[in-house]
Amino acid sequence: MATIEEKIQKLKRERGAIIIAHNYQPDEVQAIADFTGDSLELSRKAAELEEEVIVFCGVHFMAETAAILSPEKTILIPDRFAGCPMADMITDEQLREKKSEHPDAVVICYVNSSAAVKAECDLCCTSSNARAIAASVPADKEIIFVPDTHLGHYVQKELGREMIIWDGYCPTHSRIRDVDILRERAKHPNAKVMAHPECPKQIRDLADYLLSTGQMCQHAKESDETEFIVATEMGLLYRLRNENPGKQFYAVSDRALCPNMKKINVEKVLWALENMQYRVTVPQETADKARRSIERMLELS
């Protein structure tokens, strides 16, 4: 009898499908994916792919982004309830109200936002390019940054420039505490701390490096350092360890786990391909507006 993985490979060939997965996905999902990456890597990949069917193993806003960039393709998310609490912390209506208070401001939205919110923005960004995207805005323009307060304040500090920052946050990164860093440093005194800029300020201040997940993978591969404390969602450890078998990676805390990122498993990937479920679409008017902010990000990255 064929294994689940064998069935998935057979269906991929029959459907003309490809599986892409975020770095926070469960190990078993990353293992069967054709491509893994962070938000920016996956945004670019979704736009480049020739396959007609993309099985997107991540959360809903990521699949929406793929649907916006490739409206002619079938974008499937294996679990339709895989959402993002941060993305839910702002609505398009709330953003329009904030824009009315600052009518001349340039609006930058973190990619962790809904298509409807992206449609209200001038520029999109990811954690890896947020600083560069904000730096591209003329100095005489106000910036509204949504929805992540931690990434927004990180960019504000880096640029030395005041911004109007929304008060959203990632619950997973916000569960990481300074005592977690101090504990792991005491256990591994030679390890360098790589932290995600979605982390609160006290974590960012303790980190040796502030990096997106893609940047963490690149740094770990290129660095002469051999031990790392990883202050982000635990799913990234799978990729880090696979790509760097001679190095050691330590999870900052077993609380750094996103339940939404863990909703997808190999069985759900199989069902997605068997039943062509669950298709993610974005209304054309919303998609057309949102696409402009995403494409401007890709041009500047």
Buried (B, 14 or more C-beta within 10 A) or exposed (E): EEEBBEBBBEBBEEBEBBBBBBBBBBEBBBBBBBBBBBBBBBBBBBBEBEBEBBBBBBBBBBBBBBBBBBBEBBBBBBBBEBBBBBBBBBBBEBBEEBBEEEEEBBBBBBBBBBBBBBBBBBBBBBBBBBBEBBBBBEEEEBBBBBBBBBBBBBBBEBBEBEBBBBEBBBEBBBBBBBEBBEBBBEEBEEBBBBBBBBBBEEBBEBBBBBBBBBBBBBBBEEBEBBEBBBBBBBBBBBBBBEEBEEBBBBBBBEEBBBEBBBBBBBEBBBBBBEEBBBBBBBEEEBBEBBBBBBBBBBEBB
